[in-house]
Amino acid sequence: MGRRTEPSAILLAGAVALAAAVTCATPVRAQSGNNPLNFLDNLFTGSFAKDNASNAQSTPPAPGGGPLPWSGEDGASGHPLMTAAAIREAAANFDNCIAGMWPDAARRGISQESFQRFTAGLSPDLRIMDLLDAQPEFTKSIWEYLDILVNDNRLAKGREVLATYKAQFDATERAYGVDRYIIAAIWGIESNYSTQIGDRSVLQSTATLACIGRRQAYFKEEFLSALEILHHGDLRPEQMRGSWAGAFGPTQFMPTAFKRYAVDADGDGRRDVVDNAADLIASTANNLKKDGWQTGQSWGYEVVVPQGFNYMLADRAKVMTLAQWEQMGLKRPNGQAFPRSADKAYLLAPAGAQGPGFLMMQNFRVIMKYNPAEAYALAIGHFADRLRGGQPFVQAWPREERTLSRAERLELQQLLAERGFYRGTPDGQFGGQTREALRNFQASIGAPADGFASAEVLERLRGR
């Protein structure tokens, strides 16, 4: 996931990938960037979404065979560039749009021969327009996604990978100080250990998005960066296949992230994050290290939150030392002490007062830079702990709770806005602003202000 994609394009890819994973009997996970759907953020109000390597999965086949075509409909975002007419007009101008990027490519040192070779025959993949604006009606709870992502089959494969590439993990830990189990977890959750990377051409996908739709400026940079990678010879076009949003390789690098973080670990003159394990492992570690990874520190701890706790403190902006949290009654469920009580953390309560709490540290924030969704980062941290021999989470999730539909999520935001608690634009996507509004509403009615969007809190908002 070494990507750094903008908070709207890659996450949706992850949602799509994850959905595909759910339909498979084997564990699969998707991921690729930041959040067109707030894929994972939704998770923490009762629903969930996230994008990872399997996010790169191929488009489902049409009834007659082959990929699904574009629907021909306006995008759900309502953006003027996402109307059917605007999409058709931009698609008709696609060749001119690509040709018009030659001066920018030349300024990056891309030769005319490379530009012509790699752009020859490019055509837009308009099906991506439907994916860019997809609005899933239902999402899954965080515990359902953790069940999917952290399971026995994936753990067994992860242990095999750790053993097979022990020398490469050893060298990477020495060079970057990044925990091998975190890297292995990212590899496993992003692409199910290279088995679900995606089959879309990164060049075609980024070219489509650079010329059509509502994220053209963002994806123009990704497209030109993809051309740079090909021109320099680090990867071949056939290796750059991935998600509809352009993430590629076993740990899902966006082209711009590749430029920033990819390294040639084995000295063969190429930075191959697709087929070279040494480069893949080291590049993923370099990404995390440059994002602030703290060597020797955990990502976080599961904690028991005491009855009557003030959940207004469950906010990533409210950071205290582990010793201070302990003084407030938070304990590890197994009774163990915190190894480094001076380390600082914030409290995350993804299922509210009904589920486990987690004290999240700097390395958790680093994982979120890799993919900005708390549910994703929680899955990575927990999977890494299991790979090193740790146990499942101790406390139970409120599995009796149902997730809200998109219509209900939208209604909840609208009702919060009517009462003066929510100041954003209701869109059915839950993030930090919705959680804060929920906490304030809950506090106003004397309920635990945990920010969890349950069916019960929706009924209270309805006045029932």
TIMI-483767 format. One record per atom (N, C-alpha, C, O): residue in one letter; z, y, x. Coordinates in steps of 0.02 Angstrom, whole numbers, plus 50000, padded with zeros to 5 digits. Last residue first. Layout:
AZYX...
***
This chain:
R509395042948112R509605037248072R510235034048100R510485029148072G508765052748178G509295054748133G509535049048089G509835050148036R507905050348277R507605050848210R508125052848158R507945054348101L508805048648378L508395054648377L508075055848309L507985061448286R509255035948343R509725041648341R509355048248339R509555052948305E508105028548367E508355029048299E508845034948292E508855038348241L508055029948506L507515032748465L507745033548393L507595038548362V509175022848541V509185030048552V508625033448514V508695039148492E508745009848503E509325013048470E509325020548480E509465024248433A507735006748588A507555007648518A508125011248481A508005015048435S508025016548739S508075010648698S507835012148627S507745017948608A507855023148879A507505024148815A507505017748775A507015013948777F509195029148969F508805023148953F508505023848883F508875024948835G510065038949013G509345040249016G508905034348999G508315034449013D511435038249003D511115034249055D510365035149060D510045032449105A512695043748946A512095047648963A511715044249020A511675046749075P513395035548810P513305035348883P512655038648903P512115036648880A513625048248680A513415041548702A513375041548778A513335046848809G513855060748625G514425056748647G514255049648668G514705045448673I512815068548600I513045064548543I513615059848563I513835055648524S512535074448721S512685078848664S512955075048604S513285077948561A512195063948802A512835067348814A513035071548753A513625072148737Q510925061448751Q511455056448744Q512145059548753Q512615058048716F510255073048792F510335071548721F510905066648710F511325067548666N510345071648931N510655077448899N510745076348824N511255078348795R509615059948948R510315060148968R510675065948933R511235065248909L508345064048904L508705058848868L509445059048884L509865058448839A508025073349003A508085075548933A508475070448892A508895072248850E507965064749112E508455070149111E508575072549040E509135073749019R506885056749075R507545053749085R508095059049081R508625057949051T505855065949075T506045062749013T506745059849018T507145060448972Q505825069049211Q505955074349163Q506175071449095Q506625074149062G505505056849276G506155059949286G506325065249234G506895065849213G504505048949149G504695050049218G505375053449221G505765052949174F503475040749038F504155042549054F504255043249129F504115038549167Q502215045248930Q502355042848997Q503045045349018Q503175051349017G501895051548813G502045044448810G502195041348877G502305035248881D501755064948818D501155061048835D501285053448832D500845049548848P502275081348788P502345074348769P501695070548782P501155072548760T502545091848919T502045090348868T502095082948850T501975078748892G504285097048937G503615095148961G503135094248903G503295095748846R505535098948895R505115104948900R504415103348927R504015107948939Y506795092548793Y506205090948834Y505725096848835Y505535099348782F507765097848711F507965094348772F507385093148820F507485092748880G507525103448587G507615107848644G507815104548708G508015107848756R507175095748482R507885097248488R508045101548550R508625103148563E505835094048506E506035097648445E506775099748449E506965104848421A505895086048620A505635092848625A505865097048565A506055102848572L506345074148566L506755077548616L506545084848623L506965089348631L505245071448485L505895072748453L506375076148502L506765080448482Q504285069348584Q504185074748535Q504855076548502Q504995082348491Q504795058148650Q504725064448686Q504665070348637Q504955075648648L504705048848544L505355050448574L505325057048611L505785061148605E503325048348522E503765051048469E504445053048499E504725058248481L502935042148641L502695048848625L503145052148573L503315058048579R503555029948622R503735034148680R503525041348668R503895046048684E502885025448509E503605026848505E503835031148564E504265035448555A501615023848561A501715028448504A502455030248498A502625035948483R501855014048657R501645020748679R501765025848622R501985031448635S503375005348613S502655005948617S502475013048640S502905017348643L504805000648710L504495004948660L503735004948668L503485004748724T505434984148732T505134990148759T504814994148702T504574991248653R507024978048675R506294977948674R506034984448705R506374989548703E508424969348739E508104975748725E507344975048724E507054971748767E508864957448785E508774957948713E508434964548693E508194965148637R509104958848919R508464955848899R508344956048824R507784954748801P509814968249015P509854968048941P509214965348911P508824969048881W510204957849157W509814963249126W509894962749050W510024957349024A511724953949245A511204952349196A510844958649173A511144964049170Q512044953749422Q512174956049354Q511574954749308Q511004954649329V511474949149544V512034945749512V512104947449438V512214943049397F509854945649604F510334950549579F510864946749538F510714941949503P509784931349717P509534935549662P510064940649642P510644940149662Q510214932549895Q510244929549829Q509924934149776Q509814940049788G509354931550055G509814934350006G509744931049938G509284927249926G508424927750150G508944923050131G509444925550081G509914921950065R507394936050172R507864935150229R508444930650211R508904929750251L506794935950048L506444932750104L506914931550163L506834926650200R507704943549976R507644936449961R507294932750018R507484927150034D507464956150032D508124953050039D508094945550025D508424941650059A506134958049990A506294957750061A506974954350072A507044950150117F506334958849852F505934953349879F506074952549953F506134946849977H507074970849846H507384964449825H507004958549853H507304953649876G506124980149893G506774979349926G507094972649909G507354969249954I505074978349798I504964977349870I505624976049905I505684971249943A505714981749677A505434975049686A505324973549760A505474968049782L506024995149703L506564990349691L506314983249701L506664979049730A504745000549714A505185000549772A505754995649764A505964992449812Y504314998749580Y503964995649636Y504414995149696Y504474989749727A505225006749513A505204999549499A504844995849555A505054990349574E504935019549561E505575016549577E505565008949566E505875005249604A503495024449641A503765021749579A504395017949596A504395013649640P502435028749739P502955032749709P503195030249641P503115033649591N502245019549879N502015019549809N502565022849768N503115020049762Y502685025249995Y502135020549998Y501825019749929Y501215019449922K503745032249951K503185036049977K502565031649983K502005033949977M504605021949919M504295025749864M503735030349888M503295032049849I505015018350045I504595013650008I504245017349950I503675015849934V505795029750068V505205028550110V504735023650074V504125024750073R506825028049978R506375033749969R505735032850010R505205035049989F507395017050039F507115016349971F506635022049958F506105021049929N507875022550156N507305017950160N507005016450091N506415014850087Q508965030450110Q508365033550137Q507765028850137Q507205030850120M509565021249964M509635024850026M508965027650049M508455027150014M510375018649809M509745018949846M509805023549906M510045029149900L511315007749722L511385013549766L510795013549814L510725008949855F511135002749557F510905001849626F511025008349664F510865013849640G511784993049419G511654999249453G511434997749525G511544992249550P511234982249284P511524983549349P511364990549375P510864993549356G511384987849109G511144983649163G511464985349230G511914989549232Q511834996649015Q511824989548997Q511624984949054Q511694978849049A511685009549052A512365006749057A512384999349042A512884996049055G510015007849117G510565011549088G511235008049097G511325004049142A509145001149192A509234998749123A509825002149090A510094999649041P509205008049314P508555007149280P508605004549210P508135005549170A510055018449388A510265013949335A509645012449292A509585015349238L510445023549549L509895022049503L510155017049452L510445011949470L511235035449649L511315030049601L510715029549555L510495034449525Y510935037949824Y510965040349755Y510995034349709Y510805028849728A511765039149985A511355035849934A511405039549868A511845043649857K512165038250160K512105041950097K511625038450049K511135035250070D513395030150262D512705030950240D512685034250171D513125033250130A514705027450286A514505034450292A513775035550272A513565041350265S514885013750280S515115017750223S514925025150227S514965028650177R514015001050309R514055007650341R514235012750288R513805015650255P514214989450229P514224989050302P514334995750337P514674996250388F515334988850095F514714991850119F514744991850196F515234994150225A516084972650066A516124979750082A515424982350101A514984978450120Q515904961449926Q515814963249996Q515884970750005Q515764974749959G515914957949792G516544959849824G516494961749897G516994963549927N514744955949730N515024950149765N515674951749801N515954947549836P514394968449679P514604963149633P514904957049666P515284953249634R515144982849753R514624977749757R514854971749715R515444970049715K515674996449648K515814990949695K515204986349698K514804986049651L516245012349603L515665008049611L515805002749665L516025004449720G517295021449596G517355015149561G516765010449567G516785004949539M517285032249674M517165033549602M517145026949563M516995026949503Q517395027149799Q517995030549772Q517915031949697Q518415032749661E516095023249815E516605018149808E517235021049778E517575017949737W515475035349835W515305031549775W515845026249761W516025024849704Q516055038349958Q516195042549901Q516035038949835Q516405039449786A515505028250038A516235028550031A516415032849970A516885031149933L514175031650036L514385025450003L515135025449991L515375022849941T513995049250000T514085043650046T514295037450006T514555037949951M512765055349882M513435055149911M513475049349961M513025045049963V511635065149789V511735060649846V512445061149871V512705066649881K510715068449665K511445068349675K511605063049728K511705057149711A509395066749644A509585072949678A510335073149694A510555077349732R509265055449571R509095055049642R509255061449680R509265061449742D510625051349470D510065055849480D509905055949554D510355056449596A511885048649391A511345043949410A510695047849415A510275047649370L512755057549339L512735057149412L512195052349437L512045052149496M512755055349208M512395061349230M512355061549306M511945065149334Y513575044749184Y512895043249207Y512485049449221Y511915048849244N515155042549219N514735048149200N514025047149227N513895048549285F515885027349157F515605031249212F515155036849185F514825035949134G516415018649067G516585025649059G516305030049114G516485035949118Q516575005049181Q516565007449112Q516755014849110Q517195017049147P515725006049341P516305005049298P516195007849227P515785012249216V514394996549401V514595003249380V515175002549330V515114998949281V514114986949538V514394986749471V514644993749455V515054996549491V512564987149632V513264989049622V513464988149548V513044988449503E511464982749761E511644981949691E512394983549685E512794981549726Y510884994349883Y511354989149863Y511424988749788Y511434993949754G509544997950001G510034999549950G510454993549932G510384988149962W508854995950116W508525000150066W509035002250012W508965007649982S509854997050268S509594993650209S509204998550165S509225004650177Q509465000750438Q509765002650374Q509454998750317Q508854997350319G508754997850552G509424994950544G509774996650480G510324994250467T507855012950556T507965006250585T508685004050575T509155007750588Q507205021250426Q507805021150467Q507945014050492Q508125009750452W505635029050403W506025022950401W506605023250450W506525025150508G504765040050384G505485041150392G505925034950390G506525035450377D503425038750387D503695041450325D504455042050327D504765044150279K503205032350504K503035039450501K503285042750438K503365048850435K503615019550463K503975023050515K503835030550512K504295034650515L502645015950367L503345016650348L503735020750399L504145024950380N501485015850451N501515019950391N502245021250372N502445027050362N501845006250543N501745013050566N501775017950508N502045023450513A501844994850462A502464997150492A502415004450514A502885008350505T500484994150435T500954994950379T501624997550405T501935001850373S500024992050565S499814998050528S500284999450469S500445005150455A500574979550599A500774985550636A500594991950598A500984996750600I499934971150505I500664971550507I500884978050541I501334981550517L498554973450536L498814974250468L499574975450469L499824980150438D498444970050671D498314976950649D498614978350581D498884983650569A498784956350661A499154960750706A499064968050685A499554971850681A497834950950572A498544951150553A498934955950597A499384959450571N496344956450518N496704955750581N497454956450567N497694961950552D495684959550401D495644952650425D496034951350489D496044945750513V496134972950368V495914968250318V495964961050342V496274956850309V496324982350462V496894980850419V496714975950364V497114974850318D495804985150612D495594980750558D496194978750516D496554973950534R495254995350716R495854995350675R495674991550611R495434994450562R494614990150875R494524991350804R495194991350769R495654987750789G494904986751005G494474992550994G494344994050921G493994998950905D495834977251027D495134974951026D494644980651011D494044979451003G497234978751032G496814981651084G496094979351085G495774979551137D498074974950933D497904969850982D497404972251035D497184968451077A498254986150852A498834983050884A498654978050939A499034977150986D497685000150811D497374994350844D497914990750884D498014992250943V498235006750653V498275006250726V497914999950749V497844995050712A498295018350518A498025012150546A498045012350622A497885017450653Y498725031050471Y499215026050492Y498935019850527Y499305016350561R497705040150436R498345042550462R498755037150496R499105038550545K496645032350389K496535037150445K497195039250476K497235040250537F497275025650284F497025021950342F496945026650402F497145025050458A497435036250197A498035033250227A497835029150288A498195029050338T496115038350160T496465043750196T497095041050229T497285043350283P495805025750095P495455027950156P495825033450194P495855033150256M497315016750055M496785021350035M496435023650099M496745023550152F497775000050080F497705006650109F497175010550071F496635007850057Q498444986550042Q498164991850002Q498204998850031Q498595003050010T498764975550112T499324980050095T499074986550065T499434991450061P497514969050121P498094965450096P498694969850079P499094967950037G496194980650066G496584976850115G497204973750085G497414975650030F496184996449977F495884990350003F496344986950053F496814989950079A495895007949845A496375004849890A496094998149913A495804994449873G495015013549749G494855013949820G495355011049869G495245011549929A495145011749615A495345018349641A495245018849716A495385024149745W494824998749591W494365003849565W494535010749592W494095015149593S495224990249747S495354992449679S494834997649656S494465000449697G494054983049858G494734983449833G494764985749761G494384983349719R493284981850014R493244980249943R493964980249917R494414977649949M492764982650154M493064988050114M492934986850040M492534990350008Q492034972550207Q492764972050212Q493114977250167Q493684976250146E490734976650190E490964970850151E491714969750155E492004966350113P490654987250283P490654988650211P490914982750170P491284983750122R491854984650416R491184984050389R491194985250313R491724984350282L492914995250516L492804990250465L492074990250444L491714995150454D492735003550626D493354999750619D493274994050570D493534988550580G491615011450646G491555004350658G492205000450654G492234994650675H491435024650617H491795023050679H491795015550694H491965013550750H490815023550492H490445026350548H490775024450615H490425022950663L491875018450414L491275014450425L490885016950485L490635012950525I492745029350417I492975022750440I492375018350457I492365014950508E491955039550360E492185040050430E492385033250457E492215031450514L491825034850229L491235035350272L491425035850346L491095032850389A493145036350189A492855029650191A492225029650235A492115024950273S493225050250192S493635046350239S493375039250245S493385036350299L492385053350086L492185055350154L492595051550207L492335049950260F493175047649982F492495045349996F492275047150067F492015042850103E494355055249989E494385048049999E493685045250016E493625040950060E493845067949959E494175066750023E494215059250039E494115057250096K493425065449830K492925067449880K493215066249950K492865063949995F494575063249759F494195057549781F493615059249828F493355054849862Y495045076649738Y495455071649771Y495035065949800Y495125063949857A493965082149668A494175084949733A494585079949772A494495079149832Q493885074049549Q493345074249599Q493575076849667Q493385074049718R494545069449435R494895069549500R494405070149558R494515067149611R493855068349314R494335073849322R494695073949389R495115078349398G492075064049330G492755063649304G493215069149328G492995074049359I491125061149477I491175060649404I491905060549384I492315057249416C491155061349613C490615065049580C490685065349504C490345069349471A492195053949658A492085060349691A491575064649654A491555070749662L492085042249587L492635046749569L492565053649602L492835058549577T490975036649654T490965037849581T491485043149562T491325047849526A491485035649783A490905039949771A490865041749696A490725047449678T492495026349765T492685033149783T492105038049773T492205043849756S491685015149727S492215017749684S492385024949700S492425029149656Q490805013349836Q490545014849769Q491085017949724Q490955022649688L491755010949938L491275016449944L490995018349875L490965024249858V492394999549894V492785005749902V492315011749905V492465017049877S491794988449777S491614992149838S492014998649840S491975002749794R492984977049710R492544982849701R492394986049769R492834986349813D493874966649716D493184965349737D492704971249725D492094970449729G495524962749773G495054966649733G494354965849759G494254964549819I496494954649826I496394961249856I495964965649813I496034971749815Q497304942049819Q497074946249764Q497014953449789Q497434957749774T497714935649932T497314931749885T497044936049827T496604933749790S498564941850021S497834942350033S497414938349984S496804937849994Y499844940049959Y499674937550026Y498914936450033Y498684931050049N499744947449842N499924940449839N499684936949903N499374931649901S499564960849868S498964956749862S499114949249856S498664945149864E500824967549856E500194971149851E499594966649837E499154968449798I501784957849876I501744961149810I501084964949802I500824965449746G501544953650009G501574948949953G501474952149886G501134949449843W501594965450083W500994961250086W500974956550025W500454955549995I502904969350054I502344973550033I501704969450031I501314969949984A503584958750116A503654959750044A503074964050018A502794962549966A503264960550250A503054954450216A503084955150140A502674952450104I503934972750270I503204972350278I502924966150242I502424966550207I505244968450247I504954973650205I504194973350209I503854973850158Y505404959550351Y505434957050282Y505164962150232Y504884960250181R505394966950468R504824962550453R504814960250380R504284959150351D505864983750478D506064977050456D505464972750437D505064974750394V505344993250613V505314992250540V505434984850525V505134980450555G505204996950745G505874996650717G505894995850641G506394997450609Y504014997350817Y504115002250763Y504815002150733Y505005006950698A504034987750920A503664993950929A503864999350878A503875005250895R504804977050873R504974980250937R504654987150942R504964991950966E504114973950757E504804976150752E505024979650816E505384984750814T502894969850814T502914975750771T503624978350765T503734984450767A503224958150882A502954963850920A503014970350879A503154975650906D503654950150773D504104951650829D503874957950865D504274962550878F502474949250699F503054952650670F503554954550725F503854959950722Q501704941950790Q501484948550770Q502064952550739Q502124958550751A502444930050798A502324934050858A502124941150841A502354945950872K502394925350664K503034927350694K502924931750755K503284936750764Y501464921250572Y501334927350611Y501964929950645Y502054936050653T502024909750515T501354909550546T501234915450592T500944914650646A503234914350462A503234909450516A502564909350552A502544909050614L502824923450365L503284925650418L503294920750476L503354922850534V502054914850286V501734920350321V502174922850378V501934924150433E503064906550233E502524903750274E502194909150316E502064908150375R503784915850160R504104912550218R503594909250263R503674909150324G502824918950063G503054924050109G503394921050170G503294923450226K502744906949993K502164909250031K502364914550082K502114914650138A504014906949936A503814901549980A503224903650023A503204902250083L503944918649857L504424918249911L504234912749961L504284913750021R502984914849765R502834920249811R503314920249870R503114921749926N503674904549699N503024903249731N502864908649783N502644907149839D504844910749648D504894905549699D504234904349735D504224903349796N504684928849636N504754922149609N504704916949665N504534918649721V504474944049596V504934940649643V505074933749614V505514932949572L503574947849495L503444949549565L503874945649614L503634944049669I504054943149372I503374941749392I503294942549468I502974938349500D505354948049368D505244940849360D504544938949386D504464933649417L505074961549374L505404958449431L505334950849428L505254947549479Y504524962949247Y504104963849305Y504424960949368Y504074958149411E505644960549167E505044956249160E504594956949221E504314951949244W506464970849205W506664964049222W506084959149214W506034954249250I505794982049157I505864981149228I506054974049246I505814971349296S504644977749024S505294980049049S505334978749124S504954974749151K502944983049004K503464978049009K504104981149035K504104986549065T502024991948876T502194990448945T502754985248945T503004983348892F500664995448767F501314992448780F501414991448855F500934990348892E499505002848775E499935003648716E500635000948730E501135003748707P498875011948912P499115005648886P499595006748828P500045010948832Q497575021048932Q498235022448904Q498505015948874Q498375014548815A496425025849058A496725020549016A497425022548994A497815025349032D495665033949136D496005037049079D496335031849034D496515033448977L495155025549232L495485031649253L495895034649197L496435037449209L494495015849157L495105014049193L495505020249213L496115020149211D493375022849112D493845020049063D494515018349096D495035019349066M492805025749235M493025031249192M493515028849139M493995032249122I492385013649285I492975016749314I493235022449272I493835023849272R491175011349228R491745007849199R492405010849225R492915010549191L490235017449309L490535021449255L491115017849220L491505021049185D489875018349461D490175012949421D490565016349365D491155018049373P488345025249524P489015025949496P489235019749457P488835016549424S487625018849676S487555020749606S488255021149576S488705017849599L486805018949832L487425019749794L487265021849722L486835026049710G485655018249910G485725013549854G486375014149815G486485010249769A486445024250052A485815021950023A485965016949967A486335012149975T487595027150118T487525029850050T486885027450016T486805028549956F487485021350242F488035019250199F487995021950128F488315019350082R486305027150295R486375019950290R486915017950239R486805013450199Q486565040850294Q486015038250254Q486085030650243Q485945028150189F487675041350381F487725044050312F487185040950269F487315038750213S487145036150499S487685032650464S487735034950392S487815030750346E486195046050527E485985039050519E486515035050481E486345031150437Q486955057150543Q486505056950486Q486285049850473Q486195047750416S488675053350587S487965054450603S487545054050540S487735051050490I490145062250568I489755056650542I489015058050556I488775063350538G490955072850600G490675068850655G490295062750632G490115058550674R491315080850500R491795075850520R491545071350576R491875066650597R490195088250474R490755091650506R491305086850528R491705088550571A489465078550405A489255080450472A489815083950509A489915082850569A490125078650282A490145072550324A489965074250396A490275071750443D489775091250236D490485089650248D490555083550293D490985083350337P488365089550224P488645094550271P489385093250287P489605094050344W488305078850124W488105077850193W488385083150241W488635081250294M488555080849993M489145079950036M488965078850109M489405078050151G487385081149923G487705087549936G488315087049981G488575092050004A487125067849902A486735071349953A487065077949972A487045080050030I488005065849794I488105062349857I487735065949914I488025067149967C487415074349698C488115075349718C488245072049786C488545075049831N486165068649682N486215075449710N486925076849735N487015080049786D486545056549623D486195056549687D486235063349721D486335063849781F487165061049500F487545057449552F487205057749621F487525059149671N486755066749386N486715070949446N487025067449507N487125070649559A487045057649290A486335059149301A486235063149365A485695063049394A488425058449293A488105052349317A487365053549331A487085050849379A488635070849232A488805069949303A488475063749332A488265063849390E488185067649102E487855072949140E488005072249215E487545073049256R489095057649065R488375056149070R488005061349112R487565059749151I490275065149069I490195059249112I489455057549121I489225056149176A490035074448969A490135076749038A490045070949087A489765071949141A489965066048857A489385070148876A489445072348949A488955072248986A491235060448851A490665056048862A490055060048886A489685057848929T492445069748946T492075068548884T491475064148900T491235064048957M493065072949062M493105065949041M492795064848972M492875059448943L493065086149088L492625082149130L492635074749111L492265070749140P494065090649000P493355092148985P492865088149027P492305086949006H495285078448953H495035083149004H494285084448991H493925079748975G495815069048872G495585075148840G495315080248889G495135085848869S496255056648911S496615062548937S496415068948902S496785073848902A495425046748866A496025048048827A496385054348850A496795057048813G493665050948871G494275048548901G494885050748862G494875055848827D492425046048751D492805051248784D493435048148815D493705043348787E491415031148783E491845035448743E492175040948785E492205040448846G490745021448849G490345026848821G490745031748781G490465036048747S491325010948915S491365011048842S490915016248810S490715015548753W490435003049045W490805008849022W490785008948946W490275007148916P490474984849042P490144991349051P490624996949030P491144995749001L491274971949133L491244976049073L490894982649087L491004985649139P490264961449239P490824966049226P490724969849161P490174970649136G489654945049184G489614951249221G490184955849203G490554954449156G489484938549018G489494937749090G489404944449125G489114949049096G489574941748887G488954938648909G488944937348983G488424935349009P490854947848880P490714941648844P490094938048869P490074931948871A491254953149048A491034954548980A490874947948946A490774942848980P492704949949149P492004948949131P491864950749059P492284950049015P493754963049211P493674956949173P492944956149153P492594961049141T493564969049378T493524970449306T493434963949269T493054959649292S494684962949504S494034964349477S494074965749402S494554963849368Q496104971349574Q495764965749544Q495104967749512Q494994973649495A496914979849635A496224980049653A495814974949618A495214974349631N498074976749609N497824981849565N497094982149578N496704984549536S498524968849699S498114965649650S497854970649602S497444968949559A499164979649769A498574976449793A498194972849740A497584973649736N499734989949635N499744987349701N499134983349717N498644983649680D500585000749526D499954998749553D499994996049622D500264999349667K501474999949368K501425001049440K500794998149469K500494993649441A502655002049236A501975001749260A501965002849334A502395006349361F503704999549091F503554999549162F502814999549180F502404997149141S505155004248992S504495001549001S504285002349073S504645005549112G506375009448996G506295003748953G505605000848959G505484995348934T506365018449084T506605020849020T506495015248970T506525016348910F505825013749198F506535015349197F506765018749135F507305021649133L504495011449188L504935005849187L505655007949175L506035004149145N503805022449211N503935020849142N504455015449136N504805014849086D503605021849346D504125026249322D504295024549250D504875025049230L502535013549362L503195010949374L503725015449348L504265013049328F501455021549308F501525014349297F502225012049306F502505008949261N500955033249277N501665033049293N501875025949284N502405024449257L499655032149266L500035030449205L500765031149217L501165029849172P499235036049384P498885038849328P499265037249265P499205040949216N499995036149519N500205035249453N499805037749395N500085041649357N499685030549670N500185034449637N500165034649565N500635030849553G499285015049729G499335021949737G499775025249691G500275022249673S499135001349701S498655005149739S498775012349734S498265015849738Q499444984849643Q499684991149669Q499124995149702Q498664992049728A500094970549565A499584975249579A499844981649606A500414983649593R500364952949585R500624959749576R500074964649592R499624963049631V500774936849528V500294941649553V500564948549543V500964949749497P501154919949524P501404926749531P500884931349559P500574929749610T500164910049411T500464911249475T500674918449481T500394922749446A499594911449290A500184907249293A500544908349359A501154907549364C499104927749238C499034921949281C499674917849281C500224920549274T499424938649167T499044933649131T498954927349173T498764922149146V500034946749257V500444943849204V500074938249169V500384933549144A499004951049333A499484946449363A499874942949309A500044937049314A498404959949251A498044953849267A498524948649295A498454942749282A499364969649254A499224966349191A498864959849204A498994954849171L499264973449384L499864969949363L499744966449298L499984960849287A498064979749382A498144973849423A498724969949400A498704963749397V498324990349298V497804985549279V497904979149317V497834973649289A499284996649371A499454994249305A498954989049284A499144983849256G498585000149483G499114995249488G499284992449421G499424986549414A497765009449433A497455003449460A497974998049464A497844992249450L498685018749407L498375015449350L498055009149375L498065003949341L498985022849532L499485019249495L499185015649436L499415010249417I497955030049576I498025023349599I498525019449560I498485013349555A497955042349508A497385038049509A497525031049529A497245026449500S499035050249511S498735049049448S498185044049452S497955041849399P499615056149625P500015053149574P499645052049509P499945052949456E498505050849756E498815055849714E499115052649653E498905047349631T499035039249882T498545041749836T498885046449787T499485046149778R499545033149996R499675040049985R499165042749937R498875048049949R499505019450061R498985023550036R499135030850031R498795034550066G499795005650099G499825011450141G499365016450115G498845017750146M500004994150041M500005000050000M500005006150042M500215011450019
***
